[in-house]
Amino acid sequence: MKLSDFDFDLPEELIALRPVRPRDAARMLVVRPQAETPDKPALEDRIFRDLPEYLRPGDVLVFNDTKVIPARLCGRRVRQGADTMPRITMNLHRQEDAQTWRAFARPAKKLRAGDKVMFGLSGMGCSVDELWGEIVRKSAGGEVVVRFSCPGQELSAALARVGEMPLPPYIASRRRPDMADAIDYQTVFAEREGAVAAPTAGLHFTKELLERIRGMGVELARVTLHVGAGTFLPVKTEDISEHRMHAEYGEISGETAALLNVARAKGGRIVCVGTTSVRILETATDEHGRVHPFAGETDIFITPGYRFRAVDLMITNFHLPKSTLFMLVSAFSGMEAMRAAYAHAIAKRYRFFSYGDACLLYPA
């Protein structure tokens, strides 16, 4: 398949720069492939808080419990003998060890191995308002490996002081992150630090909505996939089979795997909240539909023609044209169904992308 098959025109004003409040007041487009549901409408315009009407006792709602870290850093390069200290921006995207991260740096051409970058106030080491990083090596595409002056929890605390929430490029190019984003760009079930992008379908849930869902006999299950900045990288090959996904770390506990397997055996549906939950579940599910415990990296790339093993319904946001996420939802509900759904959403002025509205997708 070709990249152009997944293109569409989106008016810029439909890109949401802020979420709606309360979270569950977002709109929700219900998408049922027409051939599978002759007695029901293919598209329904609803509000997200209507979600319980589409769930049944015995279903399992699967969330990604990853927590976004303040992974956008601004600093100054310090090089011995240099007269200038150029400004450097880094977006962390993959942790290598307790003290070392891979990052996308701008302008990367001003960096070389051995350079130090000062984030926060001047000084040495890690203090209340500063953080140092040393460039270990450079790679293609503006990627660097940076080793920080603090390890582990010290580094997490330092990032919280000097870092910013890593808003997606289509938001960050139009406004700076602020204090509101520290709450808005985090799900209510965020627990395990490690993501540099939010699992945005989960942003629509409130604690009150979750209690309603629990009260009707729907189980809640947690998985982890630490979303990387690679989720925003464009596909550059016209033949999509040549695209390679960035690997991301994820986990599924034995308890969660058992819960999902038992629920399905009893006729319950697995309802994934977001494409990240879909990707980690499909990674850990065998050809017989059995979910296994998992801890490791996945670079699964789901495109039309893929046979889903674990997912019965999917909640997700509206995705970028020509993105791997739009390819994934097209694989799940069918290309024609998703083209029709996105055309409808644009005509009805739905809000798009991370802070935008939601879809509830049925499979093709």
PyMOL commands that set and color helices and strands:
alter all, ss='L'
color gray80, all
select helices_A, chain A and resi 3-6+12-14+23-25+34-36+48-54+108-110+140-142+152-162+169-172+179-184+200-204+207-215+229-232+240-242+254-265+275-284+324-333+335-347
alter helices_A, ss='H'
color red, helices_A
select strands_A, chain A and resi 27-31+43-47+60-64+66-68+72-78+87-97+100-106+116-120+130-138+143-148+192-195+219-225+248-252+270-273+294-298+313-317+358-361
alter strands_A, ss='S'
color yellow, strands_A
deselect
rebuild
show_as cartoon
